[in-house]
Amino acid sequence: MATVTVRPLFHLSNSTFSTAAPSKSLPASHQGGIAILVLAFLLGFPGNLFVVWSVLCRVHRRSVTCLLVLNLAAADALVLLSAPFFIRLLAGGKGWEFGNAMCKTLHYLCCVNMYVSIYLICLMSLDRWLAVIRPFLSQRLRNKKTLYMVMLGIWTMGFLLALPMPFYRSNLQPFLQKNISIYICLPYHWNSVSHEVFQYLMETLLGFLIPFIFIVWCYSSVICRLRSAMFHGRVKGSFLILLIITAFAVFWLPYHVINILQVIGLLQNRSRLYSTARSVRPNVTAFAFFSSSVNPLLYVFAGSSHIRRAGLGFMAKLFEGTYSDHSSASGRRSTVHTSSSGLTRMSVKSLRDGGIARNISCGEELMKVAEPSCMEEAKSLTTI
């Protein structure tokens, strides 16, 4: 293989494009990548479409969590449409065959999905925090107009934050072998260390580290408050969101670790660390890609108790079970009812101690034997 003069391509191995020769089989790395992408597409794309259908057609009372899950599923389904292009890249052995515009657009959409997903999860965590820590403020803010404005802001921010991706991605045509020249869609930073450091630090800080610190803070507060018995009704919705957060962290953490290692290699001139990070990047990118497919499986796991009773509508039952407004309203009604019952028992006990009504229950019997003044006192206490 001739020496590649473009610096971002120096890590290519001899087997990377060996499939250009028809007699050779696919490398093991390509076979693994194809398996991951095929599995991600077959599980994730229909699964996310099923989530979208369930929310739009089967859920009658859509909570904040439900609408955020709808947006998350739509973002994941959108990015999974790029899977066939990458499968063709690995299986064809002819490099990138779809032009420079598609090279930039598909990677841009993947980056948009990363930002939108993490900030939707941030909003889910904030909604849980408000519902548990600041319930009255939560009720004032939880309306469709506010929610739609916030979600529009998240999508706009995702598209803006992902703008560096198409600038740092090019469809290059290096001379790889005698009489063979193919296009390769790879990162290209114009041989500038500062541009490369900027892109990877920005992705890690704004796309993972800062949002995840915010999520951990929200749920640390929520978990402390959930120890109180009066908030047990909100555990189900919180459990579902915790599953989504955990899945995102598991699948995206390796990608951002490689970002950090590559930046360290650049800033400290550690070429071995830098080249190792670059060589591992395609694998961790494929692993992160799978995060768009796992959420429907989490919903099936969380809603397994509804499958036998509701059939295909089990997901609607799951999302209705996380209805924050209904849970909050039920909790307030339960608190009022409990307080009312307690005050009623207090009034009956007072009447008993006064000798007016002995060995009788609250209700019509009390109304028959109690004096009018005592009856008015009991009514007032019950009303309070």
LOKEMAR-715342 format. One record per residue: x, z, y of N, C-alpha, C in turn; residue number from 0; residue in three letters. Coordinates in steps of 0.2 Angstrom, whole numbers, m for minus. Layout:
# LOKEMAR-715342
  n.xx  n.zz  n.yy ca.xx ca.zz ca.yy  c.xx  c.zz  c.yy pos code
     X     Z     Y     X     Z     Y     X     Z     Y NUM  ALA
...
END
This chain:
# LOKEMAR-715342
  n.xx  n.zz  n.yy ca.xx ca.zz ca.yy  c.xx  c.zz  c.yy pos code
     4     0    m6     0     0     0     4     0     6   0  MET
     3    m4    11     7    m5    17     5     1    21   1  ALA
     9     3    26     8     9    30     3     7    35   2  THR
    m2    12    36    m7    11    41    m5    14    47   3  VAL
    m5    10    53    m3    12    59    m8    16    63   4  THR
   m14    16    62   m19    20    65   m18    27    63   5  VAL
   m17    32    67   m16    39    65   m21    42    61   6  ARG
   m28    41    63   m33    44    59   m34    42    52   7  PRO
   m30    37    50   m31    34    43   m25    36    39   8  LEU
   m20    40    41   m14    41    37   m16    45    31   9  PHE
   m21    48    30   m23    52    24   m26    49    19  10  HIS
   m27    42    19   m30    38    14   m26    38     8  11  LEU
   m29    39     2   m25    39    m4   m25    32    m7  12  SER
   m21    30   m12   m21    24   m15   m27    22   m19  13  ASN
   m31    28   m21   m37    27   m25   m43    26   m20  14  SER
   m42    27   m14   m48    28   m10   m52    21   m10  15  THR
   m49    16   m10   m53    10   m10   m51     5   m16  16  PHE
   m49     9   m21   m47     5   m27   m53     1   m30  17  SER
   m59     2   m28   m64    m1   m31   m65    m8   m28  18  THR
   m61   m10   m24   m60   m17   m21   m58   m22   m27  19  ALA
   m55   m19   m32   m53   m23   m38   m59   m22   m43  20  ALA
   m62   m28   m45   m68   m27   m49   m67   m24   m56  21  PRO
   m60   m24   m58   m59   m22   m65   m58   m14   m65  22  SER
   m58   m11   m60   m56    m4   m60   m63     0   m59  23  LYS
   m63     6   m62   m69    10   m61   m69    14   m55  24  SER
   m74    18   m54   m75    22   m48   m70    28   m49  25  LEU
   m67    30   m43   m63    36   m44   m67    42   m45  26  PRO
   m64    48   m47   m68    54   m49   m71    57   m42  27  ALA
   m68    56   m37   m70    59   m30   m76    55   m28  28  SER
   m76    48   m29   m82    44   m27   m88    45   m32  29  HIS
   m86    46   m38   m92    48   m43   m95    54   m41  30  GLN
   m91    60   m39   m94    66   m37   m98    65   m31  31  GLY
   m96    61   m26   m99    60   m20  m106    57   m21  32  GLY
  m106    52   m25  m112    48   m26  m117    52   m30  33  ILE
  m115    57   m34  m119    61   m38  m123    66   m33  34  ALA
  m119    69   m28  m121    73   m23  m126    70   m19  35  ILE
  m125    64   m16  m129    61   m12  m135    58   m15  36  LEU
  m135    56   m21  m141    54   m25  m146    60   m26  37  VAL
  m143    65   m28  m147    71   m30  m150    74   m23  38  LEU
  m146    74   m18  m149    76   m11  m154    72    m9  39  ALA
  m154    65   m10  m159    61    m8  m165    61   m12  40  PHE
  m164    61   m19  m170    62   m23  m174    68   m23  41  LEU
  m170    74   m21  m174    80   m21  m176    81   m13  42  LEU
  m172    80    m9  m173    82    m2  m178    77     2  43  GLY
  m178    71     1  m182    66     5  m189    67     3  44  PHE
  m191    66    m3  m198    68    m5  m200    75    m4  45  PRO
  m196    80    m5  m197    87    m4  m199    88     4  46  GLY
  m195    85     8  m196    86    15  m203    83    18  47  ASN
  m204    77    15  m210    73    16  m216    77    14  48  LEU
  m216    81     8  m221    85     5  m222    91    10  49  PHE
  m217    94    13  m218    99    18  m221    97    24  50  VAL
  m219    91    26  m223    88    32  m230    87    31  51  VAL
  m232    84    25  m239    83    23  m242    89    22  52  TRP
  m239    94    19  m243   101    18  m245   104    25  53  SER
  m240   104    30  m241   107    36  m247   103    40  54  VAL
  m246    97    40  m251    93    44  m258    92    41  55  LEU
  m258    92    35  m264    90    31  m268    96    28  56  CYS
  m264   101    26  m267   107    22  m267   114    26  57  ARG
  m263   114    31  m262   121    34  m267   120    40  58  VAL
  m272   125    40  m277   125    46  m275   129    52  59  HIS
  m271   135    50  m269   139    56  m262   139    56  60  ARG
  m259   135    60  m251   134    60  m248   140    64  61  ARG
  m244   144    61  m240   149    65  m234   146    68  62  SER
  m231   150    72  m224   148    75  m219   146    70  63  VAL
  m219   150    65  m214   149    59  m216   142    56  64  THR
  m223   141    55  m225   135    52  m223   129    55  65  CYS
  m224   129    62  m222   123    66  m215   122    66  66  LEU
  m211   127    66  m204   126    66  m201   124    60  67  LEU
  m204   126    54  m203   123    48  m204   115    48  68  VAL
  m210   114    51  m212   106    51  m206   102    55  69  LEU
  m204   105    60  m199   101    64  m192   101    60  70  ASN
  m191   107    56  m185   107    52  m185   102    46  71  LEU
  m191   101    43  m192    96    38  m191    89    41  72  ALA
  m194    88    47  m194    81    49  m187    79    51  73  ALA
  m183    84    54  m176    83    55  m172    81    49  74  ALA
  m173    85    43  m170    84    37  m172    77    34  75  ASP
  m178    76    34  m180    69    31  m177    63    35  76  ALA
  m176    64    41  m173    59    45  m166    58    43  77  LEU
  m162    63    43  m155    62    41  m154    60    34  78  VAL
  m158    62    30  m158    60    23  m159    52    22  79  LEU
  m162    49    27  m162    42    26  m156    38    27  80  LEU
  m150    42    29  m144    39    29  m140    39    23  81  SER
  m143    43    18  m139    43    11  m138    37     8  82  ALA
  m143    32     8  m142    26     4  m136    22     7  83  PRO
  m135    22    14  m129    19    17  m122    22    14  84  PHE
  m122    29    14  m116    32    11  m115    31     4  85  PHE
  m120    30     0  m120    29    m7  m117    22    m8  86  ILE
  m119    17    m4  m116    10    m4  m109    10    m2  87  ARG
  m107    14     3  m100    15     5   m96    17    m1  88  LEU
   m98    22    m5   m94    25   m10   m94    20   m17  89  LEU
  m100    17   m18  m101    13   m24   m98     6   m23  90  ALA
   m98     3   m17   m97    m4   m16   m89    m5   m16  91  GLY
   m85     0   m14   m78    m1   m14   m76    m6    m9  92  GLY
   m80    m8    m4   m78   m13     1   m78   m10     8  93  LYS
   m78    m4     9   m77    m1    15   m84    m1    18  94  GLY
   m85     0    25   m91     0    29   m93    m7    30  95  TRP
   m99    m8    27  m102   m15    28  m107   m16    33  96  GLU
  m109   m11    37  m115   m11    41  m114   m12    48  97  PHE
  m108   m13    50  m106   m14    57  m105    m7    61  98  GLY
  m102    m8    67  m100    m3    71  m106     1    74  99  ASN
  m111    m2    76  m117     1    78  m120     6    73 100  ALA
  m121     4    67  m123     9    62  m118    14    60 101  MET
  m112    13    60  m107    18    59  m108    24    64 102  CYS
  m109    22    71  m110    27    76  m116    30    75 103  LYS
  m122    26    74  m129    29    74  m130    34    69 104  THR
  m128    32    63  m129    37    57  m125    43    58 105  LEU
  m119    43    60  m115    49    61  m118    53    66 106  HIS
  m121    50    72  m124    53    77  m130    57    75 107  TYR
  m134    54    71  m140    57    68  m139    63    64 108  LEU
  m133    63    60  m131    68    56  m129    74    60 109  CYS
  m126    73    66  m124    78    70  m130    81    74 110  CYS
  m135    77    76  m141    79    79  m144    84    74 111  VAL
  m145    82    68  m148    86    63  m145    93    63 112  ASN
  m138    93    63  m134   100    63  m136   104    69 113  MET
  m136   102    75  m138   106    80  m145   108    80 114  TYR
  m150   103    79  m157   104    79  m159   110    74 115  VAL
  m156   109    68  m157   114    62  m155   121    64 116  SER
  m149   122    67  m147   129    68  m151   132    74 117  ILE
  m153   127    79  m156   130    85  m164   131    83 118  TYR
  m167   128    78  m173   129    76  m173   136    72 119  LEU
  m168   137    68  m167   143    65  m166   149    70 120  ILE
  m162   148    75  m162   153    80  m169   155    83 121  CYS
  m173   150    84  m180   151    87  m184   155    82 122  LEU
  m183   153    76  m187   157    71  m185   164    71 123  MET
  m178   166    71  m176   172    72  m178   176    78 124  SER
  m178   172    84  m181   175    90  m188   177    89 125  LEU
  m192   173    86  m199   174    85  m200   180    81 126  ASP
  m196   181    76  m196   187    71  m195   193    76 127  ARG
  m189   193    80  m187   198    84  m192   201    89 128  TRP
  m195   196    92  m201   197    97  m207   200    93 129  LEU
  m209   198    87  m215   200    84  m214   207    82 130  ALA
  m208   209    80  m206   216    78  m204   221    83 131  VAL
  m200   219    87  m197   223    93  m201   223    99 132  ILE
  m204   217   101  m208   217   107  m214   213   106 133  ARG
  m219   217   102  m225   213   100  m230   211   106 134  PRO
  m230   215   111  m235   213   116  m232   207   120 135  PHE
  m225   207   121  m222   201   125  m223   195   120 136  LEU
  m222   196   113  m223   191   109  m230   188   109 137  SER
  m235   192   110  m242   189   110  m243   185   117 138  GLN
  m239   187   122  m240   183   128  m236   176   128 139  ARG
  m231   176   124  m227   170   124  m229   166   119 140  LEU
  m232   168   113  m234   164   108  m240   160   109 141  ARG
  m239   154   112  m245   149   113  m242   142   112 142  ASN
  m246   138   111  m244   131   109  m240   128   114 143  LYS
  m242   129   121  m239   125   126  m232   128   127 144  LYS
  m231   134   126  m224   137   127  m220   134   121 145  THR
  m223   135   115  m219   133   109  m217   125   109 146  LEU
  m221   121   111  m220   114   112  m214   112   117 147  TYR
  m214   116   122  m209   115   127  m202   117   125 148  MET
  m202   123   121  m196   125   118  m193   120   113 149  VAL
  m198   118   109  m196   113   104  m193   107   107 150  MET
  m196   104   112  m194    98   115  m187   100   118 151  LEU
  m186   106   121  m179   107   124  m174   107   118 152  GLY
  m176   110   112  m171   110   107  m169   103   105 153  ILE
  m174    99   104  m173    92   102  m168    88   107 154  TRP
  m170    89   113  m166    86   119  m159    89   119 155  THR
  m158    95   118  m151    98   118  m148    96   112 156  MET
  m151    95   106  m148    92   100  m145    85   101 157  GLY
  m149    81   104  m147    74   106  m141    74   111 158  PHE
  m141    79   116  m136    79   121  m129    82   118 159  LEU
  m130    87   114  m124    90   111  m120    86   106 160  LEU
  m124    81   103  m121    77    98  m118    70   101 161  ALA
  m118    69   107  m116    63   110  m108    62   109 162  LEU
  m104    67   109   m97    65   107   m96    62   101 163  PRO
  m101    63    96  m100    60    89   m99    52    89 164  MET
  m103    49    93  m102    41    93   m96    39    96 165  PRO
   m94    43   101   m88    41   105   m82    42   101 166  PHE
   m82    47    96   m76    48    92   m77    46    85 167  TYR
   m81    41    84   m82    37    77   m81    30    78 168  ARG
   m77    26    75   m76    19    75   m75    16    69 169  SER
   m77    10    68   m77     5    62   m70     1    63 170  ASN
   m65     4    60   m58     2    61   m57    m3    55 171  LEU
   m52    m8    56   m50   m13    52   m43   m13    51 172  GLN
   m40    m8    47   m33    m8    46   m31   m13    40 173  PRO
   m25   m15    40   m22   m19    35   m20   m15    29 174  PHE
   m24   m14    24   m23   m10    18   m19   m13    13 175  LEU
   m19   m19    11   m16   m22     6   m15   m29     7 176  GLN
   m11   m33     3   m10   m40     5   m16   m44     4 177  LYS
   m18   m47     9   m23   m52    10   m30   m48     9 178  ASN
   m30   m42    10   m36   m38     9   m37   m33    16 179  ILE
   m42   m34    20   m43   m30    26   m50   m29    26 180  SER
   m52   m22    26   m59   m20    26   m60   m15    31 181  ILE
   m67   m15    33   m68   m10    39   m69    m3    36 182  TYR
   m67     2    40   m68     9    38   m71    13    44 183  ILE
   m77    16    43   m80    20    48   m77    27    47 184  CYS
   m72    29    52   m69    35    52   m68    38    59 185  LEU
   m66    45    60   m65    48    66   m59    44    70 186  PRO
   m60    43    76   m55    40    80   m55    43    87 187  TYR
   m49    47    89   m49    50    95   m44    47   100 188  HIS
   m42    41    99   m37    38   103   m31    41   103 189  TRP
   m29    44    97   m22    47    97   m21    53   102 190  ASN
   m27    56   103   m26    61   108   m28    68   105 191  SER
   m23    73   105   m24    79   102   m30    83   106 192  VAL
   m30    83   113   m35    86   116   m42    84   115 193  SER
   m43    77   114   m50    75   112   m52    77   105 194  HIS
   m47    77   100   m49    80    93   m50    87    93 195  GLU
   m47    91    97   m48    98    97   m55   100   101 196  VAL
   m56    96   106   m62    97   109   m68    96   105 197  PHE
   m68    90   101   m74    89    97   m75    94    91 198  GLN
   m70    96    88   m71   100    82   m72   108    85 199  TYR
   m69   110    90   m71   116    93   m78   116    95 200  LEU
   m80   111    99   m87   111   101   m92   111    96 201  MET
   m91   107    90   m95   108    85   m96   115    81 202  GLU
   m90   118    81   m90   124    77   m93   130    82 203  THR
   m91   130    88   m94   135    93  m101   134    94 204  LEU
  m103   128    96  m110   127    98  m115   126    92 205  LEU
  m112   123    87  m116   121    81  m116   126    76 206  GLY
  m112   132    76  m112   137    71  m111   144    73 207  PHE
  m105   145    76  m103   152    77  m107   156    82 208  LEU
  m108   153    88  m112   156    93  m120   157    91 209  ILE
  m123   152    88  m130   153    86  m130   158    80 210  PRO
  m125   158    76  m125   162    70  m125   170    72 211  PHE
  m120   171    77  m120   178    80  m126   180    83 212  ILE
  m130   175    86  m137   177    89  m141   179    83 213  PHE
  m141   175    78  m146   176    72  m145   182    69 214  ILE
  m138   184    68  m136   190    65  m139   196    69 215  VAL
  m138   196    75  m140   201    80  m148   202    80 216  TRP
  m151   196    80  m159   197    79  m161   200    73 217  CYS
  m158   198    67  m160   201    61  m158   208    59 218  TYR
  m152   210    62  m150   217    62  m155   221    65 219  SER
  m158   219    71  m163   223    74  m169   223    70 220  SER
  m171   218    68  m177   217    64  m177   221    58 221  VAL
  m172   221    54  m171   225    48  m171   232    49 222  ILE
  m168   234    54  m169   242    56  m176   244    57 223  CYS
  m180   239    61  m187   241    62  m191   240    56 224  ARG
  m190   236    52  m194   235    46  m194   241    41 225  LEU
  m189   245    42  m189   251    38  m195   256    40 226  ARG
  m198   255    45  m204   258    47  m210   255    43 227  SER
  m214   259    40  m220   257    36  m225   253    40 228  ALA
  m226   254    46  m231   250    50  m229   243    51 229  MET
  m223   241    49  m221   234    50  m220   230    43 230  PHE
  m223   233    38  m222   230    31  m225   223    31 231  HIS
  m231   222    34  m234   216    34  m230   210    36 232  GLY
  m225   211    39  m221   205    42  m215   204    38 233  ARG
  m214   207    32  m208   206    28  m208   199    25 234  VAL
  m214   196    23  m215   190    19  m212   184    24 235  LYS
  m214   184    30  m211   178    34  m204   179    36 236  GLY
  m202   185    36  m195   187    38  m190   185    31 237  SER
  m193   186    26  m189   184    19  m188   177    19 238  PHE
  m194   173    20  m193   165    20  m188   163    25 239  LEU
  m188   166    31  m183   164    36  m176   166    34 240  ILE
  m175   171    31  m168   174    29  m166   169    23 241  LEU
  m170   166    19  m168   161    14  m165   155    18 242  LEU
  m169   153    23  m167   147    26  m160   148    30 243  ILE
  m159   154    33  m153   155    36  m147   156    31 244  ILE
  m148   159    26  m143   159    21  m141   152    18 245  THR
  m146   148    17  m144   141    14  m140   137    19 246  ALA
  m142   138    26  m138   134    31  m131   137    31 247  PHE
  m130   143    31  m123   146    31  m119   144    25 248  ALA
  m122   144    19  m118   143    13  m116   135    14 249  VAL
  m120   131    16  m118   124    15  m114   121    21 250  PHE
  m115   125    27  m111   122    33  m105   126    34 251  TRP
  m104   132    32   m98   136    33   m92   132    31 252  LEU
   m91   129    25   m85   126    23   m83   120    28 253  PRO
   m88   117    31   m87   111    36   m83   114    42 254  TYR
   m86   120    44   m83   123    51   m77   126    49 255  HIS
   m76   129    43   m69   131    42   m64   126    42 256  VAL
   m65   120    39   m61   114    40   m60   112    47 257  ILE
   m65   112    51   m64   111    58   m59   116    61 258  ASN
   m59   122    60   m54   127    63   m47   126    60 259  ILE
   m47   124    53   m40   123    51   m37   117    54 260  LEU
   m41   112    55   m38   106    58   m36   107    65 261  GLN
   m40   111    69   m38   112    75   m31   116    75 262  VAL
   m31   121    71   m25   125    70   m19   121    69 263  ILE
   m20   116    64   m14   112    62   m12   107    68 264  GLY
   m17   105    72   m15   101    78   m11   105    83 265  LEU
   m14   111    85   m11   115    90    m4   118    88 266  LEU
    m3   119    82     3   122    80     8   117    77 267  GLN
     6   111    77    10   106    74    12   107    67 268  ASN
     7   109    63     8   110    56     5   104    52 269  ARG
     9    99    51     6    93    49     3    94    42 270  SER
     6    98    37     3    99    31    m4   102    31 271  ARG
    m5   107    35   m11   110    35   m16   105    38 272  LEU
   m14   101    43   m18    96    46   m20    91    41 273  TYR
   m16    88    37   m17    83    33   m21    85    27 274  SER
   m20    92    25   m25    94    20   m32    95    22 275  THR
   m33    97    28   m39    98    31   m43    92    31 276  ALA
   m39    86    33   m42    80    34   m44    77    27 277  ARG
   m40    78    22   m41    76    16   m47    79    12 278  SER
   m49    85    14   m54    89    11   m61    88    15 279  VAL
   m60    85    21   m66    84    26   m72    80    22 280  ARG
   m70    75    19   m76    71    16   m80    75    11 281  PRO
   m77    79     7   m80    83     2   m85    89     5 282  ASN
   m82    92    10   m86    97    14   m92    94    18 283  VAL
   m91    88    20   m96    85    24  m102    83    19 284  THR
  m100    80    13  m105    79     8  m109    85     6 285  ALA
  m105    91     6  m108    97     4  m113   100     9 286  PHE
  m111    99    16  m115   100    21  m122    96    21 287  ALA
  m121    90    19  m126    85    19  m132    88    14 288  PHE
  m130    91     9  m135    94     4  m139    99     7 289  PHE
  m137   102    13  m141   107    16  m148   105    18 290  SER
  m148    98    19  m155    95    22  m160    94    16 291  SER
  m157    96    10  m162    95     4  m164   101     1 292  SER
  m161   107     3  m162   113    m1  m168   117     1 293  VAL
  m170   116     8  m176   120    11  m182   119     7 294  ASN
  m184   113     5  m190   113     1  m190   117    m6 295  PRO
  m184   117    m9  m183   121   m15  m184   128   m13 296  LEU
  m182   130    m7  m183   137    m5  m190   139    m4 297  LEU
  m194   134    m1  m201   135     0  m205   136    m7 298  TYR
  m203   132   m12  m206   132   m19  m204   139   m22 299  VAL
  m198   142   m21  m196   148   m23  m200   154   m20 300  PHE
  m201   153   m13  m204   159   m10  m212   158   m11 301  ALA
  m215   152   m12  m222   152   m13  m224   151   m21 302  GLY
  m219   153   m25  m221   152   m32  m227   156   m35 303  SER
  m228   162   m31  m234   166   m33  m241   162   m32 304  SER
  m241   157   m27  m247   153   m25  m248   147   m30 305  HIS
  m243   145   m33  m243   139   m37  m249   138   m42 306  ILE
  m249   144   m46  m255   144   m51  m262   144   m48 307  ARG
  m263   147   m43  m269   147   m40  m271   141   m35 308  ARG
  m266   139   m31  m268   134   m26  m265   127   m28 309  ALA
  m261   126   m33  m259   119   m35  m255   116   m30 310  GLY
  m256   110   m28  m252   107   m23  m253   110   m16 311  LEU
  m258   114   m15  m259   118    m9  m255   124    m8 312  GLY
  m251   125   m13  m247   132   m13  m243   133    m7 313  PHE
  m240   127    m4  m236   128     2  m240   130     8 314  MET
  m246   127     8  m251   129    14  m252   136    13 315  ALA
  m253   139     7  m254   146     7  m248   150     9 316  LYS
  m242   148     7  m236   151     9  m235   151    17 317  LEU
  m237   146    20  m236   146    27  m241   149    31 318  PHE
  m247   149    28  m253   154    31  m251   161    30 319  GLU
  m247   163    25  m245   170    24  m240   172    29 320  GLY
  m237   167    32  m232   169    37  m235   169    44 321  THR
  m242   168    45  m245   167    51  m244   173    56 322  TYR
  m240   173    61  m238   179    65  m243   181    69 323  SER
  m247   177    72  m253   179    76  m258   183    72 324  ASP
  m259   180    66  m264   184    62  m262   190    60 325  HIS
  m255   191    58  m252   197    55  m252   202    61 326  SER
  m250   200    67  m250   204    72  m257   207    74 327  SER
  m262   202    74  m269   205    76  m271   209    71 328  ALA
  m270   208    64  m272   212    59  m269   219    59 329  SER
  m263   219    61  m259   225    62  m262   229    68 330  GLY
  m264   226    73  m267   230    79  m274   233    77 331  ARG
  m278   228    73  m284   231    71  m284   236    66 332  ARG
  m279   236    62  m278   241    57  m276   248    60 333  SER
  m271   247    65  m269   253    69  m275   256    73 334  THR
  m279   252    76  m285   255    79  m290   258    75 335  VAL
  m291   255    69  m296   257    64  m293   264    61 336  HIS
  m286   264    60  m283   271    57  m284   276    63 337  THR
  m283   275    69  m283   280    74  m291   282    75 338  SER
  m295   277    74  m302   279    75  m305   283    69 339  SER
  m302   282    63  m304   286    57  m301   293    58 340  SER
  m295   293    60  m292   300    61  m296   304    66 341  GLY
  m298   301    72  m301   304    77  m308   306    74 342  LEU
  m311   302    70  m318   304    67  m317   310    63 343  THR
  m312   310    59  m311   316    54  m309   322    58 344  ARG
  m306   321    64  m305   327    68  m311   330    71 345  MET
  m316   325    73  m322   328    76  m326   331    71 346  SER
  m326   328    64  m330   332    59  m327   338    58 347  VAL
  m320   339    57  m317   345    56  m319   350    61 348  LYS
  m319   348    68  m321   353    73  m328   355    72 349  SER
  m333   351    70  m340   352    70  m340   357    64 350  LEU
  m336   356    58  m337   361    53  m334   368    55 351  ARG
  m329   368    59  m326   374    61  m331   378    65 352  ASP
  m335   374    69  m340   377    73  m346   379    70 353  GLY
  m347   378    63  m353   380    60  m359   376    60 354  GLY
  m358   370    64  m364   365    65  m365   361    59 355  ILE
  m360   359    56  m361   354    50  m356   356    45 356  ALA
  m359   359    39  m354   361    34  m356   357    27 357  ARG
  m350   355    24  m351   351    18  m355   345    18 358  ASN
  m354   341    24  m357   334    25  m352   329    27 359  ILE
  m353   323    25  m348   318    27  m350   315    34 360  SER
  m345   311    37  m346   308    43  m351   302    42 361  CYS
  m356   301    47  m360   295    46  m367   298    48 362  GLY
  m372   295    44  m379   297    45  m381   304    44 363  GLU
  m378   308    39  m379   315    38  m377   319    44 364  GLU
  m371   317    47  m369   320    53  m374   319    59 365  LEU
  m377   313    60  m381   312    65  m388   316    64 366  MET
  m389   318    58  m396   322    57  m395   329    59 367  LYS
  m389   332    57  m389   339    58  m385   342    64 368  VAL
  m381   337    67  m377   339    73  m382   339    79 369  ALA
  m380   344    84  m383   344    90  m382   338    94 370  GLU
  m386   336    99  m385   330   103  m378   331   107 371  PRO
  m376   336   110  m370   337   113  m364   335   109 372  SER
  m364   338   102  m359   337    98  m359   330    96 373  CYS
  m365   327    95  m365   320    93  m362   315    98 374  MET
  m363   317   104  m360   313   110  m352   314   110 375  GLU
  m350   320   108  m343   321   108  m339   317   102 376  GLU
  m343   317    97  m340   313    91  m340   306    92 377  ALA
  m345   303    96  m345   296    98  m340   294   102 378  LYS
  m338   299   107  m333   298   112  m326   298   109 379  SER
  m325   302   104  m319   303   101  m318   296    96 380  LEU
  m323   294    93  m323   288    89  m321   282    93 381  THR
  m324   282    99  m323   276   103  m316   276   106 382  THR
  m313   281   108  m306   282   110  m302   280   104 383  ILE
END
